[in-house]
Amino acid sequence: MIRIYTPDVNGEEVFDSEITGVIPYYRMYGAQYCLPSFVQYTSCEAEKLRSASQAVHRIYTKVLRFAQMYLPDSYLIGQLGLEPAMIPAARIALPFTGIERQDWIMSEQGMRCIENNTETPSGIPEAAFLERVLLSRYMKNPQHTPGPSAGMDALLSRVFVEAVDFFEKEGLGRAVTFTCPEGIIEDLHNTQYLLQRCEEAGLQAKFVPLEELRIIPEQGLYHNGEQISILYRLYPLEFLVHDKDETSGVLVGQELLRLAEQGKIGLINPPQNIISQSKGFMATIWSLYERNELTRDYLGFTLFDEEDVQAIEDYLLPTYFTPEPFLRSGIPFAAKGYWGREGKGTVLHDKEYSADESPCLPDGTVSAQAAENEDESSYYDSQPKIFQKLHPMMQVTVPTEKGDYAGYLLTGVYVLNGRYAGVLSRIGAKVTGDMAYYCPAVVKD
């Protein structure tokens, strides 16, 4: 079973200029974030993560196509929480999904994927770069103890080549502009890391802060008078769709999506991913699974084949738009906001309930990380929720500058255009927030 290995090193000396030049946020909010400890996965566990993550991606893609073709706007708005302005661009089926990160719980009760960030995953330099550097320094015979993210850089480059190849055929050229809010240091360095992978693939790339982009409705996106044809943005669409130019009053996010719908700009990740980003999508998958045989009567085909059904049963969790199934059975569950991020908007009801008890009672609940201010708290607390069966997490202990920390392991798995790419191991509270510790992963039996 997974365990922690910590070499005998001075933690502060580990994070030298080679590392901090790429990951200056190795400390966040004045506290440790990256630790010089290793989460050790067996080769069997690593192979299961590889095959299972690709199987889950196949399920997500199949349901995404189903949603694009068959689910009405009213469902996308009411059950998935999409803004109406998102829908036309989101319905366009592009042949790639880009960069995704699934979150997995691995325990003695099995492994389950509890979420999938299909829109704007971060943590990429940690998995692709820091893992490799720390393994080469502190593991004996590093050539025989590979990291599970060893091939991630090459796959990141390949993702951009595949997207650019497609957009070039659509008349959008081969130059990629990368953007994110300049003041968020983690997002900035994640974006710059991806830009470098794009350049390594021989593609033309540049960075422009999100704040400097200008849009002309029905015409295009510009920076300093130069039109941008392909845009990678590390900024969530559920935020962008509400953004307004303070000078002109133009709803810039909605205009950008309209340009994408009209084929005047290519976006990475593509707008279709906003459908699968909604946590309501997980409840949709489970609903379709429970009604799989009925789709033949209504649509003339069965959505999930035997392999799909087995993957759903093995790797996903019962997830509903109401807590009633769990209240009736007394099963512990999590309530998650549709657009919750970094654990915000999530509450765990982790005791067994009897039929006459309310899940709103504070006993037996674990709240997510507190929001930073009242506006943020209101944003996450007011979102509609889905309800997901709780799966027990593995508790591990890791040394930190504050002493030994007993936390819970969450294993992020990157999937790039359907291909397994790497692992992001974090140790934190039962609800994993942005203050969880990162530890590099290693495959070692």
C-alpha positions in Angstrom: 0.0 0.0 0.0 1.1 3.6 -0.6 3.5 5.0 1.9 5.7 8.0 2.5 9.5 8.2 2.1 11.4 11.2 3.4 15.2 11.5 2.7 17.5 13.0 5.3 17.7 16.5 3.8 17.3 20.1 4.9 14.0 21.2 3.5 14.9 24.8 2.8 18.2 23.8 1.1 16.2 21.5 -1.3 14.4 24.4 -2.9 17.3 26.1 -4.6 17.3 28.5 -7.6 16.9 25.6 -10.0 13.5 24.8 -8.5 12.3 28.2 -7.4 12.9 29.6 -10.9 10.2 27.3 -12.1 8.1 27.0 -8.9 8.5 30.2 -6.9 5.3 29.3 -5.0 6.9 26.2 -3.4 5.7 28.1 -0.2 2.2 29.5 -0.3 0.7 32.1 2.1 3.9 31.9 4.1 3.6 28.2 4.7 5.1 25.1 3.2 3.5 23.7 0.1 6.0 21.5 -1.6 7.6 18.9 0.6 10.9 16.9 0.0 9.0 13.7 0.8 7.9 11.0 -1.7 4.5 9.3 -2.0 5.5 5.7 -3.1 3.1 3.9 -5.4 3.7 0.3 -6.3 4.0 -0.5 -10.0 0.6 -2.3 -9.8 -1.0 0.8 -8.3 0.6 3.0 -11.0 -0.6 0.8 -13.8 -4.1 0.8 -12.3 -4.1 4.6 -12.3 -3.0 4.7 -15.9 -5.7 2.3 -17.2 -8.4 3.6 -14.9 -7.9 7.2 -15.7 -8.0 6.6 -19.4 -11.2 4.5 -18.9 -12.8 7.4 -16.9 -11.8 9.8 -19.7 -13.5 7.6 -22.2 -16.7 7.7 -20.1 -16.5 11.5 -19.8 -16.0 12.0 -23.5 -18.9 9.7 -24.4 -21.2 11.6 -22.0 -19.9 14.9 -23.2 -20.8 14.0 -26.8 -24.2 12.8 -25.6 -24.8 16.1 -23.8 -23.8 18.1 -26.8 -26.1 16.3 -29.1 -29.1 15.3 -27.0 -29.5 17.3 -23.8 -31.6 20.5 -24.3 -30.5 23.9 -23.3 -32.8 23.8 -20.3 -30.9 20.8 -18.9 -27.5 22.4 -19.5 -28.7 25.5 -17.6 -30.8 23.9 -14.9 -29.0 20.7 -14.1 -25.4 21.6 -15.1 -25.5 25.3 -14.1 -24.2 26.7 -17.4 -24.9 30.3 -18.3 -26.9 30.6 -21.6 -24.1 32.5 -23.2 -21.8 29.4 -22.8 -24.0 27.0 -24.6 -23.5 27.7 -28.3 -19.7 27.4 -28.1 -19.9 24.5 -25.7 -22.1 22.5 -28.1 -19.3 22.6 -30.8 -17.7 19.1 -30.7 -13.9 19.5 -31.1 -11.7 16.4 -31.6 -9.5 17.2 -28.5 -10.2 17.9 -24.9 -6.8 19.2 -23.9 -5.4 19.1 -20.3 -7.5 17.5 -17.6 -6.8 16.3 -14.0 -8.8 13.7 -12.3 -8.8 13.5 -8.5 -8.6 9.9 -7.2 -9.0 8.4 -3.7 -7.0 5.2 -3.2 -7.7 3.1 -0.2 -8.1 -0.5 1.0 -11.8 -0.2 -0.2 -10.6 0.4 -3.7 -9.8 3.4 -6.0 -12.4 6.0 -7.0 -12.4 9.1 -9.1 -14.2 11.8 -7.2 -13.8 14.8 -9.5 -12.4 15.8 -12.8 -11.0 19.3 -13.6 -11.5 19.5 -17.3 -11.3 23.2 -17.6 -8.3 24.8 -16.0 -6.1 22.3 -14.0 -3.0 23.5 -12.4 -0.1 21.9 -10.5 1.6 21.0 -13.7 5.1 22.2 -13.0 5.0 20.2 -9.7 4.2 16.9 -11.5 6.2 17.4 -14.7 9.3 19.2 -13.4 9.7 19.0 -9.6 9.0 15.3 -9.4 11.8 14.6 -11.9 14.3 17.0 -10.2 13.7 15.6 -6.7 13.8 12.0 -7.8 17.2 12.6 -9.5 18.6 14.1 -6.4 17.3 12.1 -3.5 16.3 8.6 -4.7 19.0 5.9 -4.9 19.4 4.5 -8.4 16.9 7.1 -9.8 16.9 5.3 -13.2 15.3 2.3 -11.5 12.8 4.4 -9.5 10.9 6.3 -12.2 8.4 9.0 -11.5 4.9 8.4 -12.8 5.0 11.8 -14.6 8.3 11.0 -16.5 6.7 11.5 -19.9 4.5 14.4 -19.1 6.6 17.2 -20.8 6.5 15.4 -24.1 2.8 14.8 -23.9 2.1 18.4 -23.0 4.0 19.5 -26.2 1.9 16.9 -28.2 -1.3 18.4 -26.8 -0.5 21.8 -28.2 0.6 20.4 -31.6 -2.6 18.4 -31.9 -4.7 21.5 -31.1 -2.7 23.8 -33.4 -2.9 21.3 -36.2 -6.7 21.3 -35.9 -7.0 25.1 -35.7 -4.6 25.6 -38.6 -7.0 23.6 -40.8 -9.7 26.0 -39.6 -7.7 28.9 -40.9 -6.4 30.2 -37.6 -2.7 29.7 -38.2 -0.1 28.2 -35.8 0.7 31.0 -33.3 -0.5 30.5 -29.7 -1.0 33.3 -27.1 -1.0 32.2 -23.5 -2.8 34.2 -20.9 -3.9 34.3 -17.2 -4.3 36.9 -14.5 -0.8 38.3 -14.0 -1.1 38.7 -10.3 -1.8 35.1 -9.4 1.8 33.7 -9.1 0.8 30.0 -9.3 -1.3 30.5 -12.4 1.3 32.7 -14.0 4.1 30.0 -13.7 1.8 27.2 -14.7 1.0 29.2 -17.8 4.6 30.0 -18.6 5.5 26.3 -18.1 3.0 25.3 -20.7 4.2 28.0 -23.0 7.7 26.5 -22.9 6.4 23.1 -23.8 4.7 24.7 -26.7 7.9 26.3 -27.9 9.7 23.0 -27.4 7.3 21.6 -30.0 8.5 24.2 -32.5 5.4 26.4 -32.2 5.3 30.1 -32.0 4.1 31.2 -28.6 3.9 34.4 -26.4 2.5 35.4 -23.1 0.0 38.3 -22.6 -1.5 39.1 -19.2 -5.3 38.6 -19.2 -5.7 42.3 -18.2 -4.1 43.5 -21.4 -6.3 41.6 -23.9 -8.9 43.7 -25.8 -11.9 42.4 -27.7 -13.8 43.9 -30.5 -17.3 42.3 -30.7 -17.9 40.2 -33.8 -14.4 40.9 -35.0 -11.6 39.5 -32.8 -9.4 39.4 -29.7 -6.4 41.8 -29.8 -3.2 42.7 -28.0 -1.5 46.0 -29.0 -3.4 46.0 -32.2 -2.3 42.4 -33.2 -5.1 39.9 -33.6 -5.0 36.6 -31.6 -6.1 33.5 -33.3 -5.4 30.7 -30.8 -5.6 31.4 -27.1 -4.6 29.2 -24.1 -6.2 30.7 -21.0 -5.7 29.6 -17.4 -8.9 31.4 -16.3 -12.2 29.6 -15.6 -15.0 30.1 -18.1 -17.5 30.4 -15.3 -15.6 33.5 -14.2 -14.9 34.8 -17.7 -18.5 34.7 -18.8 -19.4 37.4 -16.3 -16.4 39.7 -16.9 -17.1 43.2 -18.2 -14.9 45.8 -19.7 -15.0 48.7 -17.2 -14.6 51.3 -20.0 -16.9 50.0 -22.7 -19.3 47.9 -20.7 -18.8 45.0 -23.2 -19.2 41.5 -21.6 -15.8 40.3 -22.8 -16.2 36.7 -21.8 -19.5 36.3 -23.7 -18.0 38.1 -26.8 -15.0 35.7 -26.6 -17.3 32.7 -26.6 -19.2 34.1 -29.5 -15.9 34.5 -31.5 -15.1 30.9 -30.7 -18.6 29.8 -31.9 -18.0 31.7 -35.1 -14.6 30.1 -35.7 -12.7 33.4 -35.3 -10.6 32.2 -32.4 -9.5 28.8 -31.1 -9.5 28.2 -27.4 -7.5 25.7 -25.3 -9.0 24.0 -23.4 -12.0 24.1 -25.7 -15.3 25.6 -24.6 -17.0 22.1 -24.7 -15.1 21.3 -21.5 -17.3 23.6 -19.5 -20.0 21.0 -19.8 -17.9 18.3 -18.1 -16.4 20.8 -15.6 -19.7 21.3 -13.9 -20.1 18.8 -11.0 -23.6 18.3 -12.2 -21.9 16.3 -15.0 -21.0 13.6 -12.5 -24.6 13.2 -11.5 -25.5 13.1 -15.1 -23.1 10.3 -15.8 -24.6 8.3 -12.9 -28.1 9.0 -14.0 -27.4 7.8 -17.5 -25.7 4.7 -16.0 -28.7 3.8 -13.9 -30.9 4.2 -17.0 -28.6 2.7 -19.5 -31.0 0.2 -20.9 -33.7 2.8 -21.3 -31.7 4.8 -23.8 -32.3 2.1 -26.5 -36.0 2.7 -26.2 -35.7 6.5 -26.5 -32.7 6.9 -28.8 -32.3 3.6 -30.5 -28.9 2.8 -29.0 -27.4 2.0 -25.6 -25.0 4.7 -24.5 -22.7 2.5 -22.4 -21.3 -0.8 -23.5 -20.2 -3.6 -21.1 -16.7 -2.1 -20.7 -18.1 1.3 -19.9 -20.5 -0.1 -17.4 -17.7 -2.0 -15.6 -15.5 1.1 -15.5 -18.4 3.2 -14.0 -19.0 0.5 -11.4 -15.3 0.1 -10.6 -14.1 3.7 -10.6 -17.0 6.2 -10.1 -19.3 6.9 -7.2 -23.1 7.2 -6.9 -23.8 10.9 -7.4 -27.2 12.6 -7.5 -28.9 15.9 -7.7 -30.5 15.3 -4.3 -29.3 13.8 -1.0 -32.4 11.6 -0.7 -30.8 8.3 -1.8 -28.2 8.7 0.9 -30.6 9.8 3.6 -32.9 6.9 2.9 -30.0 4.4 3.2 -28.1 6.2 5.9 -24.9 6.4 3.8 -22.4 9.2 4.4 -22.1 11.6 1.5 -20.5 14.8 0.2 -22.3 17.9 -0.9 -20.4 19.7 -3.6 -21.1 23.1 -5.3 -21.3 22.9 -9.1 -18.3 25.2 -9.6 -16.5 24.6 -6.4 -12.7 24.8 -6.6 -9.9 24.0 -4.2 -12.4 22.3 -1.9 -14.5 25.5 -1.5 -18.2 24.8 -1.7 -17.9 21.2 -0.4 -19.3 19.8 2.9 -18.8 16.2 4.0 -21.7 14.5 5.9 -19.5 11.7 7.1 -21.6 10.0 9.7 -24.2 7.4 9.0 -27.7 8.9 9.2 -30.9 7.3 10.2 -34.0 8.0 8.1 -35.4 10.7 10.4 -32.2 12.7 10.7 -31.4 15.8 8.7 -28.1 16.3 6.9 -28.2 20.0 7.7 -27.4 19.3 11.4 -23.7 20.2 12.2 -22.9 16.9 13.9 -21.0 14.6 11.6 -20.1 17.2 9.0 -16.7 18.4 7.8 -16.7 21.7 6.0 -14.5 22.7 3.2 -11.6 25.2 3.5 -13.1 28.6 4.5 -13.5 31.2 1.8 -11.2 34.2 1.9 -14.0 36.8 2.2 -17.7 37.2 2.4 -18.2 37.6 -1.4 -16.3 34.4 -2.1 -18.1 32.6 0.7 -21.4 33.7 -0.7 -20.4 32.7 -4.3 -19.6 29.1 -3.3 -22.3 28.6 -0.7 -25.1 29.8 -3.0 -24.2 27.4 -5.8 -26.5 24.4 -6.5 -25.1 21.2 -5.2 -24.6 17.6 -6.2 -24.4 14.8 -3.6 -21.8 12.0 -3.9 -21.3 8.9 -1.8 -18.3 9.3 0.4 -15.3 7.0 -0.2 -12.8 6.5 2.7 -9.5 8.2 2.2 -6.1 6.9 3.1 -4.5 8.7 6.1 -0.7 9.2 5.9 1.8 11.1 8.0 4.4 13.3 6.5 7.1 15.5 8.3 6.7 19.2 7.9 8.4 22.3 9.4 5.6 22.3 12.0 6.2 18.7 12.9 4.5 15.5 11.7 1.3 16.1 9.8 -1.4 13.3 9.6 -3.5 14.1 6.6 -5.4 12.4 3.8 -3.9 11.5 0.4 -5.6 12.7 -2.8 -4.0 11.5 -6.0 -4.4 13.8 -9.0 -4.0 12.1 -12.4 -3.4 14.2 -15.6 -5.0 13.0 -18.8 -4.0 14.8 -21.9 -6.2 14.3 -24.9 -7.2 11.0 -23.5 -3.7 9.8 -22.6 -2.4 9.3 -19.0 0.4 11.7 -18.4 1.3 12.1 -14.7 0.4 12.3 -11.0 0.0 15.1 -8.5 0.0 13.8 -4.9 -1.4 16.0 -2.2 -1.8 15.5 1.5 -4.3 17.6 3.3 -7.6 17.7 5.2 -10.6 15.4 4.3 -11.6 18.1 1.9 -8.5 18.9 0.0 -7.9 22.6 -0.3 -5.2 24.9 -1.7 -3.3 24.5 1.6 -2.7 20.8 1.1 0.9 19.7 0.9 2.4 18.5 -2.4 4.7 15.5 -2.4 6.3 14.1 -5.5 5.3 10.6 -6.5 7.5 7.7 -7.2 6.9 4.1 -8.5 8.7 1.7 -6.2 7.8 -1.8 -5.1 
